[in-house]
């Protein structure tokens, strides 16, 4: 994926997902239910989002990185906490994870954190 502003990527993707939801409402409702189930439980939302950032890195999903960095910031995570989550992913995922951890740093910059 070409470098882009992560705030713009986040906003553009939200708009496209809205269109997908209109065309495939059952699938999007099911996905939303799955997402909400992942947030339910003893972990606070900030911790859940830090875990999601780690998985987004390992799955090499720039779109997911944009969403979960924004969500983590909204949940009160600091830049240092988010970068530590990214660092753990690099330990587990090696060089490819390191390349996607740079996307986390770019997202933090673009979101002003």
C-alpha positions, 0 to 999 in steps of 0.5 A: 500500500502506498503511503497515505495519511492515516487519518484520511485512510481511517475516514475513507475506509469508514465511508466505504464500510458504510456502503458495504453495510448497505449492500451486505447488512447481515454480514456487517451486523454479524461482524459488528456483533463479533467485534462487540463480543471481543470487547466484552469481558474483564479486559478494559477497552484500551487493553483490547485495542492494544492487543488488536494493534498487535494483531493488525501488525502481524496480519499486515493490515494497514487499514486495521492499524489505522482503526485500532490506533485511533480506537486505542487513543480514544480509549486513553492509550498513550503513544508509549503504550501503543508503541510497546504493543507494536514492539511486542508484535515485532518480537513475535513477528520479526522483520515483516512485523517491524515494517508494519510497526512503522505504520503504527508510528505513522498513524500516531503522528497523523492522529497527533499523538 
